[in-house]
Amino acid sequence: MLENKAQRVIEESVPGKQVTLAHVIASPISEVYESLGVEETGAIGILTISPFETAIIAADIAGKSAGVTVGFLDRFTGSVLLTGDVQSVEVALSAVVSLLKERLDYAVVPVTKT
């Protein structure tokens, strides 16, 4: 008789100081803007950050570094959505990632773009 020796693995997320997503969507389709309830401006930037409260700092950095608008900020999930022209969104995301890495010692990802 064969014995079932399956192992159970439990995974849990333990937030550290990290940026897990920094992405620019250049020229999103109209339905994306409509679904998000934000004005069509040329590009959307998305950030996810932990600890989640850092989203507030990130939104402030982004707004001060480039001509972007904060379309959404959630301090309970660490999500930030920015809108603006493509270059401004890229500059804003790069500024956030750079400052969090250099001054607050966060683990970061590169800014990506589609």
N, C-alpha and C positions, 0 to 999 in steps of 0.2 A: 504494500500500500504506500502511495506517495504522500508525503507530507507537504502541506501548503506552507511555504516559508516566505510568504510575501511580507514585505516591510511597509510600514506606513510612514510616510514622510509628511511632516507638518511644516509649511512655510509661513513665515509671517514677515511683514514689512516693518522694519525698524528705521524710521526716518533719521537720516543724518543731515549734515549740512551739505545739500546737493541741489544742483539744477539737473533735472532729469530730461527736460525737453526744452529746446529753444529753436523754434521753427518759423520760417517765413513762408506764407502761401502768397505767391505773386499772382495777381490777376485771378482771384477766385471767381467761380461761377456765381451768378446772381443769387441762386438758391441758397448758397452758403451764407451770404450776407443776410438774406431774408430770414433764414432759420435762426441766425444769431441775433437778429434785431438790431444790426448796426448798419451805419451808412456805408455805401460803396465808395471806397477811397483809393483803391489801387492794390492794397496788400493787407494781409492779416498776419499778426505775429502771435505766437502761442508760447507761453512759458509754463512749466510746472516746476515747483520748487518746494523743498522741505528744509527746515521746519516751515509749515504752512504760512505762518505769520510773515515770513520773508516776502510773500507776494506783495505786501503793502510797500515795503522798501523797493522792490523791483519796479513796481508801477511808478513810484516817485522818480527813481533813477531814469527810467525810460522817458518819462514826460519831460524831464529836465535836459536830456541829452539830444532829443530830436523832436521834430514836429509830428508827434503821434498823439492819438487819443486813446484813453483807456476805455475799451468797450465792455470789459468785464473784469472783475477782481473778486476772488473768493478766498478769504483768509482761512477758511475751514478745509479747503482742498489744495491750496497753494497754486491755484490756476490764475493766470493773467492773460487777457486777450487784448491786443493792441491793434489799432488801425491807423493807416496813413499811406503815403506813397511808398513804393518798394524800398527806395534808398533810406528813407527815414525809419522805416520799421527795422531794416537790417542794422542801421546804426544804433538804434535803441536797444535791440536785443544784444548786440555785441557789447554795448556799454554795460548792460546789466550783468552779463556773464563775466566780463573782465573785472568789474568792481567786486562782485561777490567772490571771485577767485583770489584776486590780489589783496584785497583789504579785509575780507572776512573769512578767508581760508576755506572756501567752499569747493567741493568736487564739482566740476562742470562738464558739460558736453559741448561740442562745437555747435555753432549756429548753422542750421541746415536750411535748405530752400527748395521749394518745388514750384 
